[in-house]
Amino acid sequence: QVPLVESGGGLVQAGDSLTLSCSASGRTVSSYILGWFRQAPGKEREFVLAVSWDGRTTYYPGSANGRFTISRDNAKNTVYLQMSSLKPEDTAVYYCAADRPPITGVTTASNYHYWGQGTQVTVSS
């Protein structure tokens, strides 16, 4: 098991920035691919970004928005999602995910074994 805990969500206004964190408790994830997904009400879980174990490779969705950045600190067992110029359509529960490489299809949620409980991000207009 890889316990993942997200934090940093909240209510913000359109145009604001927000940084989410996800930490692995009691288990090192330095060799894992770490990713962020989000799920809005009534919609499927959507891939946001993922990062390779060494932080050198970022995986993007087909429709990357350029407003989000992923980074990781292996010394802290933590992955971050920096979000800027937030829009109401970014409102969702944001989840972090982890798994050992290689992952066939890093943009597909079902390919990750380990998940956090999610953190709510609400962007008001």
QUILINNOR-V175866 format. One record per residue. N is the residue number from 1. RES is the residue in three letters. PHI is phi in radians with two decimals (none if undefined). PSI is psi in whole degrees, -180 to 180 (none if undefined). Layout:
((N/RES/PHI/PSI) (N/RES/PHI/PSI))
This chain:
((1/GLN/none/148) (2/VAL/-2.24/95) (3/PRO/-1.22/122) (4/LEU/-2.04/136) (5/VAL/-2.27/118) (6/GLU/-1.56/153) (7/SER/-2.67/166) (8/GLY/1.82/-5) (9/GLY/-1.24/171) (10/GLY/2.88/-169) (11/LEU/-1.77/123) (12/VAL/-2.31/169) (13/GLN/-1.71/157) (14/ALA/-0.97/136) (15/GLY/1.65/-14) (16/ASP/-1.31/169) (17/SER/-2.01/156) (18/LEU/-2.70/142) (19/THR/-2.08/125) (20/LEU/-1.70/148) (21/SER/-2.17/152) (22/CYS/-2.48/120) (23/SER/-2.05/144) (24/ALA/-1.66/126) (25/SER/-1.70/121) (26/GLY/1.34/8) (27/ARG/-2.63/133) (28/THR/-1.39/139) (29/VAL/-2.09/23) (30/SER/-1.12/-20) (31/SER/-1.75/4) (32/TYR/-1.68/151) (33/ILE/-1.34/134) (34/LEU/-2.06/136) (35/GLY/-2.38/164) (36/TRP/-2.11/136) (37/PHE/-2.23/165) (38/ARG/-2.49/155) (39/GLN/-2.47/118) (40/ALA/-1.59/157) (41/PRO/-0.96/130) (42/GLY/1.36/5) (43/LYS/-2.09/163) (44/GLU/-1.33/159) (45/ARG/-1.16/133) (46/GLU/-2.05/134) (47/PHE/-1.24/136) (48/VAL/-1.86/-65) (49/LEU/-2.77/160) (50/ALA/-2.50/162) (51/VAL/-2.40/143) (52/SER/-1.21/169) (53/TRP/-1.06/-31) (54/ASP/-1.72/3) (55/GLY/1.36/2) (56/ARG/-1.49/-22) (57/THR/-2.09/127) (58/THR/-1.87/134) (59/TYR/-1.77/130) (60/TYR/-1.98/152) (61/PRO/-1.32/170) (62/GLY/-1.10/-25) (63/SER/-2.06/57) (64/ALA/-1.06/135) (65/ASN/-1.63/-13) (66/GLY/1.32/0) (67/ARG/-1.73/-13) (68/PHE/-1.95/145) (69/THR/-2.36/140) (70/ILE/-1.97/144) (71/SER/-2.62/167) (72/ARG/-2.52/154) (73/ASP/-2.24/99) (74/ASN/-1.18/-27) (75/ALA/-1.14/-28) (76/LYS/-1.81/2) (77/ASN/0.96/41) (78/THR/-2.34/142) (79/VAL/-2.09/145) (80/TYR/-2.11/151) (81/LEU/-2.22/110) (82/GLN/-1.63/123) (83/MET/-2.07/132) (84/SER/-2.24/164) (85/SER/0.81/50) (86/LEU/-1.11/147) (87/LYS/-2.14/157) (88/PRO/-0.96/-32) (89/GLU/-1.26/-7) (90/ASP/-1.44/-5) (91/THR/-1.08/125) (92/ALA/-3.09/170) (93/VAL/-1.55/128) (94/TYR/-1.80/130) (95/TYR/-2.08/142) (96/CYS/-1.76/153) (97/ALA/-2.46/154) (98/ALA/-2.54/150) (99/ASP/-2.92/160) (100/ARG/-1.31/141) (101/PRO/-1.31/159) (102/PRO/-1.41/150) (103/ILE/-1.95/122) (104/THR/-1.40/98) (105/GLY/1.62/76) (106/VAL/-1.23/-14) (107/THR/-1.56/0) (108/THR/-1.82/122) (109/ALA/-1.05/-38) (110/SER/-1.19/-10) (111/ASN/-1.53/-2) (112/TYR/-1.84/136) (113/HIS/-1.59/-28) (114/TYR/-2.04/135) (115/TRP/-2.40/149) (116/GLY/-1.50/179) (117/GLN/-1.49/-13) (118/GLY/1.69/151) (119/THR/-2.36/135) (120/GLN/-1.42/131) (121/VAL/-2.08/123) (122/THR/-2.13/125) (123/VAL/-1.97/118) (124/SER/-1.61/149) (125/SER/-1.53/none))
